[in-house]
């Protein structure tokens, strides 16, 4: 999914992030989610890959602790 929530207002984005997490927990399917939002990546991801600018290459991969992964609001992840 390439920035599917980018054009949404904050309230709708948060609602859909929660829905995406619910679907992911129910199905256990792998989701590749592309975002420029670090907070969004931390909230929704189990692993976050940081990429370089041109050419786009993976620079570093971070494992997100279970305590943070799946937090419904971005506010919680900023305390991480």
C-alpha positions, 0 to 999 in steps of 0.5 A: 500500500503506497501512502493510502492515508496521506490525503485523509484528515487526522481523525479519519486516518486514525480510524483507518489505521485502527481498522487496518490493524484489526484486519491484520490481527484477524488475518495474519497477512503480511502488509507492505505499507509505504509512508513518509510518516515516521509516527505512522510507520512505528504505529502500524509496523513490526519492522520499519525500513528507512530508505535513502533518497535517489537511488532508493535503497534500504539504509536500515531496518528497525524492529518495533517492540510489541509494546509500541507496535499496534498502538492505535494513536500516533501520540503513543509512539512518539513517547517511544 
